[in-house]
Amino acid sequence: MKIVDGDMVECDRCESVFPIADVSLLEKETNRDYERVLCAECLSAVGVPKGYTLRRDISHLAG
Ligand SMILES: [Zn+2]
């Protein structure tokens, strides 16, 4: 995850920057180190693939 200015994060799909409260995090269930940040628009486009868990509130990860 690419955090910008402490509380902004870059979407891994469209590469736009959003407030961390507005993005979701896809975690691979078999590999917690694999994660993908998605903005709301990209999330509705790709959905949650099988084998992934969606975490909607990741604001605690902000620095
Ligand atoms: Zn996006």
PDB file of the backbone (N, CA, C, O) and the ligand in Angstrom, with CONECT records:
HET     ZN  A 101       1
ATOM      1  N   MET A   1       0.844  -1.193   0.000  1.00  0.00           N
ATOM      2  CA  MET A   1       0.000   0.000   0.000  1.00  0.00           C
ATOM      3  C   MET A   1       0.875   1.237   0.000  1.00  0.00           C
ATOM      4  O   MET A   1       1.851   1.325   0.745  1.00  0.00           O
ATOM      5  N   LYS A   2       0.521   2.175  -0.830  1.00  0.00           N
ATOM      6  CA  LYS A   2       1.308   3.397  -0.965  1.00  0.00           C
ATOM      7  C   LYS A   2       0.599   4.542  -0.259  1.00  0.00           C
ATOM      8  O   LYS A   2      -0.363   5.104  -0.782  1.00  0.00           O
ATOM      9  N   ILE A   3       1.083   4.886   0.941  1.00  0.00           N
ATOM     10  CA  ILE A   3       0.468   5.965   1.714  1.00  0.00           C
ATOM     11  C   ILE A   3       1.136   7.290   1.354  1.00  0.00           C
ATOM     12  O   ILE A   3       2.362   7.402   1.334  1.00  0.00           O
ATOM     13  N   VAL A   4       0.303   8.288   1.071  1.00  0.00           N
ATOM     14  CA  VAL A   4       0.778   9.602   0.662  1.00  0.00           C
ATOM     15  C   VAL A   4       0.377  10.609   1.733  1.00  0.00           C
ATOM     16  O   VAL A   4      -0.799  10.699   2.084  1.00  0.00           O
ATOM     17  N   ASP A   5       1.317  11.350   2.245  1.00  0.00           N
ATOM     18  CA  ASP A   5       1.027  12.400   3.229  1.00  0.00           C
ATOM     19  C   ASP A   5       0.325  11.886   4.483  1.00  0.00           C
ATOM     20  O   ASP A   5      -0.447  12.623   5.096  1.00  0.00           O
ATOM     21  N   GLY A   6       0.573  10.655   4.871  1.00  0.00           N
ATOM     22  CA  GLY A   6       0.068  10.152   6.137  1.00  0.00           C
ATOM     23  C   GLY A   6      -1.343   9.611   6.104  1.00  0.00           C
ATOM     24  O   GLY A   6      -1.610   8.576   6.715  1.00  0.00           O
ATOM     25  N   ASP A   7      -2.267  10.280   5.404  1.00  0.00           N
ATOM     26  CA  ASP A   7      -3.648   9.820   5.444  1.00  0.00           C
ATOM     27  C   ASP A   7      -4.303   9.761   4.065  1.00  0.00           C
ATOM     28  O   ASP A   7      -5.527   9.711   3.945  1.00  0.00           O
ATOM     29  N   MET A   8      -3.463   9.769   3.025  1.00  0.00           N
ATOM     30  CA  MET A   8      -3.961   9.567   1.674  1.00  0.00           C
ATOM     31  C   MET A   8      -3.305   8.295   1.139  1.00  0.00           C
ATOM     32  O   MET A   8      -2.173   7.970   1.496  1.00  0.00           O
ATOM     33  N   VAL A   9      -4.024   7.593   0.291  1.00  0.00           N
ATOM     34  CA  VAL A   9      -3.486   6.331  -0.207  1.00  0.00           C
ATOM     35  C   VAL A   9      -3.798   6.192  -1.696  1.00  0.00           C
ATOM     36  O   VAL A   9      -4.834   6.650  -2.177  1.00  0.00           O
ATOM     37  N   GLU A  10      -2.883   5.554  -2.403  1.00  0.00           N
ATOM     38  CA  GLU A  10      -3.041   5.419  -3.849  1.00  0.00           C
ATOM     39  C   GLU A  10      -3.769   4.119  -4.177  1.00  0.00           C
ATOM     40  O   GLU A  10      -3.420   3.056  -3.664  1.00  0.00           O
ATOM     41  N   CYS A  11      -4.775   4.212  -5.026  1.00  0.00           N
ATOM     42  CA  CYS A  11      -5.487   3.031  -5.495  1.00  0.00           C
ATOM     43  C   CYS A  11      -4.547   2.214  -6.387  1.00  0.00           C
ATOM     44  O   CYS A  11      -3.880   2.761  -7.265  1.00  0.00           O
ATOM     45  N   ASP A  12      -4.504   0.891  -6.149  1.00  0.00           N
ATOM     46  CA  ASP A  12      -3.592   0.053  -6.925  1.00  0.00           C
ATOM     47  C   ASP A  12      -4.078  -0.206  -8.343  1.00  0.00           C
ATOM     48  O   ASP A  12      -3.330  -0.724  -9.172  1.00  0.00           O
ATOM     49  N   ARG A  13      -5.303   0.145  -8.624  1.00  0.00           N
ATOM     50  CA  ARG A  13      -5.842  -0.133  -9.952  1.00  0.00           C
ATOM     51  C   ARG A  13      -5.799   1.119 -10.845  1.00  0.00           C
ATOM     52  O   ARG A  13      -5.252   1.074 -11.947  1.00  0.00           O
ATOM     53  N   CYS A  14      -6.373   2.228 -10.374  1.00  0.00           N
ATOM     54  CA  CYS A  14      -6.441   3.421 -11.215  1.00  0.00           C
ATOM     55  C   CYS A  14      -5.331   4.418 -10.886  1.00  0.00           C
ATOM     56  O   CYS A  14      -5.134   5.398 -11.604  1.00  0.00           O
ATOM     57  N   GLU A  15      -4.603   4.160  -9.788  1.00  0.00           N
ATOM     58  CA  GLU A  15      -3.461   4.976  -9.388  1.00  0.00           C
ATOM     59  C   GLU A  15      -3.832   6.410  -9.034  1.00  0.00           C
ATOM     60  O   GLU A  15      -2.978   7.297  -9.040  1.00  0.00           O
ATOM     61  N   SER A  16      -5.116   6.638  -8.723  1.00  0.00           N
ATOM     62  CA  SER A  16      -5.522   7.926  -8.177  1.00  0.00           C
ATOM     63  C   SER A  16      -5.324   7.891  -6.663  1.00  0.00           C
ATOM     64  O   SER A  16      -5.246   6.820  -6.062  1.00  0.00           O
ATOM     65  N   VAL A  17      -5.243   9.073  -6.056  1.00  0.00           N
ATOM     66  CA  VAL A  17      -5.009   9.162  -4.619  1.00  0.00           C
ATOM     67  C   VAL A  17      -6.304   9.561  -3.915  1.00  0.00           C
ATOM     68  O   VAL A  17      -6.999  10.484  -4.339  1.00  0.00           O
ATOM     69  N   PHE A  18      -6.619   8.839  -2.819  1.00  0.00           N
ATOM     70  CA  PHE A  18      -7.856   9.058  -2.080  1.00  0.00           C
ATOM     71  C   PHE A  18      -7.553   9.145  -0.588  1.00  0.00           C
ATOM     72  O   PHE A  18      -6.525   8.648  -0.129  1.00  0.00           O
ATOM     73  N   PRO A  19      -8.471   9.794   0.186  1.00  0.00           N
ATOM     74  CA  PRO A  19      -8.343   9.704   1.645  1.00  0.00           C
ATOM     75  C   PRO A  19      -8.426   8.240   2.060  1.00  0.00           C
ATOM     76  O   PRO A  19      -9.201   7.473   1.489  1.00  0.00           O
ATOM     77  N   ILE A  20      -7.639   7.857   3.041  1.00  0.00           N
ATOM     78  CA  ILE A  20      -7.569   6.435   3.411  1.00  0.00           C
ATOM     79  C   ILE A  20      -8.917   5.910   3.862  1.00  0.00           C
ATOM     80  O   ILE A  20      -9.179   4.713   3.748  1.00  0.00           O
ATOM     81  N   ALA A  21      -9.788   6.787   4.376  1.00  0.00           N
ATOM     82  CA  ALA A  21     -11.111   6.355   4.817  1.00  0.00           C
ATOM     83  C   ALA A  21     -12.007   5.973   3.645  1.00  0.00           C
ATOM     84  O   ALA A  21     -13.032   5.321   3.842  1.00  0.00           O
ATOM     85  N   ASP A  22     -11.635   6.372   2.427  1.00  0.00           N
ATOM     86  CA  ASP A  22     -12.492   6.151   1.261  1.00  0.00           C
ATOM     87  C   ASP A  22     -12.081   4.949   0.421  1.00  0.00           C
ATOM     88  O   ASP A  22     -12.719   4.660  -0.591  1.00  0.00           O
ATOM     89  N   VAL A  23     -11.038   4.252   0.819  1.00  0.00           N
ATOM     90  CA  VAL A  23     -10.606   3.096   0.035  1.00  0.00           C
ATOM     91  C   VAL A  23     -10.836   1.809   0.837  1.00  0.00           C
ATOM     92  O   VAL A  23     -11.055   1.837   2.048  1.00  0.00           O
ATOM     93  N   SER A  24     -10.781   0.696   0.127  1.00  0.00           N
ATOM     94  CA  SER A  24     -10.893  -0.605   0.759  1.00  0.00           C
ATOM     95  C   SER A  24      -9.635  -1.398   0.466  1.00  0.00           C
ATOM     96  O   SER A  24      -8.886  -1.084  -0.459  1.00  0.00           O
ATOM     97  N   LEU A  25      -9.411  -2.429   1.265  1.00  0.00           N
ATOM     98  CA  LEU A  25      -8.215  -3.234   1.119  1.00  0.00           C
ATOM     99  C   LEU A  25      -8.621  -4.679   0.860  1.00  0.00           C
ATOM    100  O   LEU A  25      -9.360  -5.283   1.638  1.00  0.00           O
ATOM    101  N   LEU A  26      -8.125  -5.219  -0.243  1.00  0.00           N
ATOM    102  CA  LEU A  26      -8.336  -6.637  -0.523  1.00  0.00           C
ATOM    103  C   LEU A  26      -7.145  -7.415   0.005  1.00  0.00           C
ATOM    104  O   LEU A  26      -5.999  -7.140  -0.349  1.00  0.00           O
ATOM    105  N   GLU A  27      -7.430  -8.386   0.856  1.00  0.00           N
ATOM    106  CA  GLU A  27      -6.373  -9.236   1.401  1.00  0.00           C
ATOM    107  C   GLU A  27      -6.560 -10.650   0.889  1.00  0.00           C
ATOM    108  O   GLU A  27      -7.669 -11.186   0.901  1.00  0.00           O
ATOM    109  N   LYS A  28      -5.471 -11.249   0.440  1.00  0.00           N
ATOM    110  CA  LYS A  28      -5.544 -12.641   0.022  1.00  0.00           C
ATOM    111  C   LYS A  28      -5.585 -13.508   1.281  1.00  0.00           C
ATOM    112  O   LYS A  28      -4.751 -13.358   2.174  1.00  0.00           O
ATOM    113  N   GLU A  29      -6.569 -14.422   1.344  1.00  0.00           N
ATOM    114  CA  GLU A  29      -6.757 -15.187   2.578  1.00  0.00           C
ATOM    115  C   GLU A  29      -5.584 -16.098   2.877  1.00  0.00           C
ATOM    116  O   GLU A  29      -5.298 -16.380   4.040  1.00  0.00           O
ATOM    117  N   THR A  30      -4.897 -16.565   1.836  1.00  0.00           N
ATOM    118  CA  THR A  30      -3.790 -17.495   2.044  1.00  0.00           C
ATOM    119  C   THR A  30      -2.452 -16.784   2.190  1.00  0.00           C
ATOM    120  O   THR A  30      -1.436 -17.415   2.482  1.00  0.00           O
ATOM    121  N   ASN A  31      -2.453 -15.467   1.985  1.00  0.00           N
ATOM    122  CA  ASN A  31      -1.199 -14.725   2.074  1.00  0.00           C
ATOM    123  C   ASN A  31      -1.480 -13.299   2.501  1.00  0.00           C
ATOM    124  O   ASN A  31      -1.757 -12.432   1.673  1.00  0.00           O
ATOM    125  N   ARG A  32      -1.406 -13.067   3.786  1.00  0.00           N
ATOM    126  CA  ARG A  32      -1.762 -11.755   4.335  1.00  0.00           C
ATOM    127  C   ARG A  32      -0.818 -10.651   3.879  1.00  0.00           C
ATOM    128  O   ARG A  32      -1.134  -9.467   4.004  1.00  0.00           O
ATOM    129  N   ASP A  33       0.318 -11.029   3.360  1.00  0.00           N
ATOM    130  CA  ASP A  33       1.244 -10.015   2.869  1.00  0.00           C
ATOM    131  C   ASP A  33       0.815  -9.465   1.521  1.00  0.00           C
ATOM    132  O   ASP A  33       1.281  -8.408   1.095  1.00  0.00           O
ATOM    133  N   TYR A  34      -0.077 -10.187   0.851  1.00  0.00           N
ATOM    134  CA  TYR A  34      -0.564  -9.711  -0.426  1.00  0.00           C
ATOM    135  C   TYR A  34      -1.812  -8.885  -0.191  1.00  0.00           C
ATOM    136  O   TYR A  34      -2.812  -9.400   0.309  1.00  0.00           O
ATOM    137  N   GLU A  35      -1.767  -7.610  -0.544  1.00  0.00           N
ATOM    138  CA  GLU A  35      -2.920  -6.751  -0.356  1.00  0.00           C
ATOM    139  C   GLU A  35      -3.016  -5.790  -1.529  1.00  0.00           C
ATOM    140  O   GLU A  35      -2.023  -5.444  -2.169  1.00  0.00           O
ATOM    141  N   ARG A  36      -4.240  -5.377  -1.782  1.00  0.00           N
ATOM    142  CA  ARG A  36      -4.475  -4.501  -2.910  1.00  0.00           C
ATOM    143  C   ARG A  36      -5.446  -3.418  -2.474  1.00  0.00           C
ATOM    144  O   ARG A  36      -6.529  -3.706  -1.962  1.00  0.00           O
ATOM    145  N   VAL A  37      -5.047  -2.170  -2.681  1.00  0.00           N
ATOM    146  CA  VAL A  37      -5.902  -1.042  -2.320  1.00  0.00           C
ATOM    147  C   VAL A  37      -6.820  -0.734  -3.489  1.00  0.00           C
ATOM    148  O   VAL A  37      -6.366  -0.625  -4.628  1.00  0.00           O
ATOM    149  N   LEU A  38      -8.113  -0.591  -3.211  1.00  0.00           N
ATOM    150  CA  LEU A  38      -9.070  -0.248  -4.258  1.00  0.00           C
ATOM    151  C   LEU A  38      -9.951   0.895  -3.811  1.00  0.00           C
ATOM    152  O   LEU A  38     -10.462   0.888  -2.691  1.00  0.00           O
ATOM    153  N   CYS A  39     -10.135   1.881  -4.679  1.00  0.00           N
ATOM    154  CA  CYS A  39     -11.107   2.925  -4.405  1.00  0.00           C
ATOM    155  C   CYS A  39     -12.507   2.360  -4.657  1.00  0.00           C
ATOM    156  O   CYS A  39     -12.650   1.265  -5.202  1.00  0.00           O
ATOM    157  N   ALA A  40     -13.530   3.105  -4.260  1.00  0.00           N
ATOM    158  CA  ALA A  40     -14.902   2.605  -4.375  1.00  0.00           C
ATOM    159  C   ALA A  40     -15.255   2.278  -5.820  1.00  0.00           C
ATOM    160  O   ALA A  40     -15.939   1.289  -6.085  1.00  0.00           O
ATOM    161  N   GLU A  41     -14.795   3.099  -6.748  1.00  0.00           N
ATOM    162  CA  GLU A  41     -15.122   2.897  -8.155  1.00  0.00           C
ATOM    163  C   GLU A  41     -14.493   1.615  -8.694  1.00  0.00           C
ATOM    164  O   GLU A  41     -15.138   0.845  -9.405  1.00  0.00           O
ATOM    165  N   CYS A  42     -13.221   1.397  -8.344  1.00  0.00           N
ATOM    166  CA  CYS A  42     -12.545   0.187  -8.802  1.00  0.00           C
ATOM    167  C   CYS A  42     -13.113  -1.048  -8.113  1.00  0.00           C
ATOM    168  O   CYS A  42     -13.213  -2.117  -8.716  1.00  0.00           O
ATOM    169  N   LEU A  43     -13.479  -0.894  -6.859  1.00  0.00           N
ATOM    170  CA  LEU A  43     -14.058  -2.030  -6.143  1.00  0.00           C
ATOM    171  C   LEU A  43     -15.353  -2.475  -6.806  1.00  0.00           C
ATOM    172  O   LEU A  43     -15.599  -3.673  -6.943  1.00  0.00           O
ATOM    173  N   SER A  44     -16.181  -1.527  -7.215  1.00  0.00           N
ATOM    174  CA  SER A  44     -17.431  -1.904  -7.854  1.00  0.00           C
ATOM    175  C   SER A  44     -17.173  -2.486  -9.237  1.00  0.00           C
ATOM    176  O   SER A  44     -18.000  -3.233  -9.760  1.00  0.00           O
ATOM    177  N   ALA A  45     -16.026  -2.149  -9.833  1.00  0.00           N
ATOM    178  CA  ALA A  45     -15.684  -2.688 -11.145  1.00  0.00           C
ATOM    179  C   ALA A  45     -15.151  -4.114 -11.043  1.00  0.00           C
ATOM    180  O   ALA A  45     -15.498  -4.963 -11.863  1.00  0.00           O
ATOM    181  N   VAL A  46     -14.314  -4.383 -10.050  1.00  0.00           N
ATOM    182  CA  VAL A  46     -13.681  -5.700  -9.985  1.00  0.00           C
ATOM    183  C   VAL A  46     -14.322  -6.623  -8.952  1.00  0.00           C
ATOM    184  O   VAL A  46     -14.205  -7.843  -9.065  1.00  0.00           O
ATOM    185  N   GLY A  47     -15.004  -6.057  -7.938  1.00  0.00           N
ATOM    186  CA  GLY A  47     -15.595  -6.882  -6.908  1.00  0.00           C
ATOM    187  C   GLY A  47     -14.547  -7.540  -6.032  1.00  0.00           C
ATOM    188  O   GLY A  47     -13.382  -7.142  -6.031  1.00  0.00           O
ATOM    189  N   VAL A  48     -14.973  -8.560  -5.279  1.00  0.00           N
ATOM    190  CA  VAL A  48     -14.052  -9.272  -4.401  1.00  0.00           C
ATOM    191  C   VAL A  48     -13.788 -10.657  -5.004  1.00  0.00           C
ATOM    192  O   VAL A  48     -14.677 -11.509  -5.018  1.00  0.00           O
ATOM    193  N   PRO A  49     -12.572 -10.879  -5.498  1.00  0.00           N
ATOM    194  CA  PRO A  49     -12.271 -12.184  -6.098  1.00  0.00           C
ATOM    195  C   PRO A  49     -12.346 -13.295  -5.064  1.00  0.00           C
ATOM    196  O   PRO A  49     -12.173 -13.059  -3.868  1.00  0.00           O
ATOM    197  N   LYS A  50     -12.602 -14.491  -5.530  1.00  0.00           N
ATOM    198  CA  LYS A  50     -12.631 -15.657  -4.645  1.00  0.00           C
ATOM    199  C   LYS A  50     -11.282 -15.805  -3.948  1.00  0.00           C
ATOM    200  O   LYS A  50     -10.228 -15.680  -4.572  1.00  0.00           O
ATOM    201  N   GLY A  51     -11.334 -16.076  -2.635  1.00  0.00           N
ATOM    202  CA  GLY A  51     -10.085 -16.266  -1.901  1.00  0.00           C
ATOM    203  C   GLY A  51      -9.538 -14.984  -1.296  1.00  0.00           C
ATOM    204  O   GLY A  51      -8.469 -14.978  -0.687  1.00  0.00           O
ATOM    205  N   TYR A  52     -10.288 -13.893  -1.471  1.00  0.00           N
ATOM    206  CA  TYR A  52      -9.865 -12.617  -0.900  1.00  0.00           C
ATOM    207  C   TYR A  52     -10.851 -12.139   0.152  1.00  0.00           C
ATOM    208  O   TYR A  52     -12.042 -12.444   0.082  1.00  0.00           O
ATOM    209  N   THR A  53     -10.354 -11.396   1.118  1.00  0.00           N
ATOM    210  CA  THR A  53     -11.187 -10.778   2.136  1.00  0.00           C
ATOM    211  C   THR A  53     -11.133  -9.273   1.943  1.00  0.00           C
ATOM    212  O   THR A  53     -10.073  -8.707   1.673  1.00  0.00           O
ATOM    213  N   LEU A  54     -12.285  -8.629   2.085  1.00  0.00           N
ATOM    214  CA  LEU A  54     -12.357  -7.185   1.920  1.00  0.00           C
ATOM    215  C   LEU A  54     -12.363  -6.509   3.283  1.00  0.00           C
ATOM    216  O   LEU A  54     -13.190  -6.824   4.139  1.00  0.00           O
ATOM    217  N   ARG A  55     -11.448  -5.593   3.476  1.00  0.00           N
ATOM    218  CA  ARG A  55     -11.448  -4.783   4.698  1.00  0.00           C
ATOM    219  C   ARG A  55     -11.772  -3.368   4.306  1.00  0.00           C
ATOM    220  O   ARG A  55     -11.029  -2.731   3.561  1.00  0.00           O
ATOM    221  N   ARG A  56     -12.898  -2.870   4.816  1.00  0.00           N
ATOM    222  CA  ARG A  56     -13.366  -1.553   4.388  1.00  0.00           C
ATOM    223  C   ARG A  56     -12.763  -0.435   5.197  1.00  0.00           C
ATOM    224  O   ARG A  56     -12.566   0.665   4.680  1.00  0.00           O
ATOM    225  N   ASP A  57     -12.466  -0.689   6.449  1.00  0.00           N
ATOM    226  CA  ASP A  57     -11.926   0.392   7.286  1.00  0.00           C
ATOM    227  C   ASP A  57     -10.465   0.128   7.573  1.00  0.00           C
ATOM    228  O   ASP A  57     -10.121  -0.704   8.412  1.00  0.00           O
ATOM    229  N   ILE A  58      -9.614   0.845   6.868  1.00  0.00           N
ATOM    230  CA  ILE A  58      -8.173   0.670   7.087  1.00  0.00           C
ATOM    231  C   ILE A  58      -7.551   1.953   7.598  1.00  0.00           C
ATOM    232  O   ILE A  58      -6.334   2.131   7.540  1.00  0.00           O
ATOM    233  N   SER A  59      -8.411   2.868   8.112  1.00  0.00           N
ATOM    234  CA  SER A  59      -7.895   4.174   8.530  1.00  0.00           C
ATOM    235  C   SER A  59      -6.911   4.048   9.687  1.00  0.00           C
ATOM    236  O   SER A  59      -6.103   4.949   9.912  1.00  0.00           O
ATOM    237  N   HIS A  60      -6.973   2.923  10.432  1.00  0.00           N
ATOM    238  CA  HIS A  60      -6.019   2.748  11.533  1.00  0.00           C
ATOM    239  C   HIS A  60      -4.604   2.532  11.006  1.00  0.00           C
ATOM    240  O   HIS A  60      -3.635   2.628  11.760  1.00  0.00           O
ATOM    241  N   LEU A  61      -4.487   2.239   9.705  1.00  0.00           N
ATOM    242  CA  LEU A  61      -3.161   2.027   9.122  1.00  0.00           C
ATOM    243  C   LEU A  61      -2.473   3.332   8.752  1.00  0.00           C
ATOM    244  O   LEU A  61      -1.285   3.342   8.429  1.00  0.00           O
ATOM    245  N   ALA A  62      -3.215   4.430   8.799  1.00  0.00           N
ATOM    246  CA  ALA A  62      -2.637   5.719   8.434  1.00  0.00           C
ATOM    247  C   ALA A  62      -1.576   6.127   9.449  1.00  0.00           C
ATOM    248  O   ALA A  62      -1.699   5.880  10.648  1.00  0.00           O
ATOM    249  N   GLY A  63      -0.552   6.746   8.933  1.00  0.00           N
ATOM    250  CA  GLY A  63       0.532   7.174   9.820  1.00  0.00           C
ATOM    251  C   GLY A  63       0.238   8.531  10.379  1.00  0.00           C
ATOM    252  O   GLY A  63       1.033   9.067  11.151  1.00  0.00           O
TER     253      GLY A  63
HETATM  254 ZN    ZN A 101      -9.263   3.105  -8.228  1.00  0.00          ZN2+
END
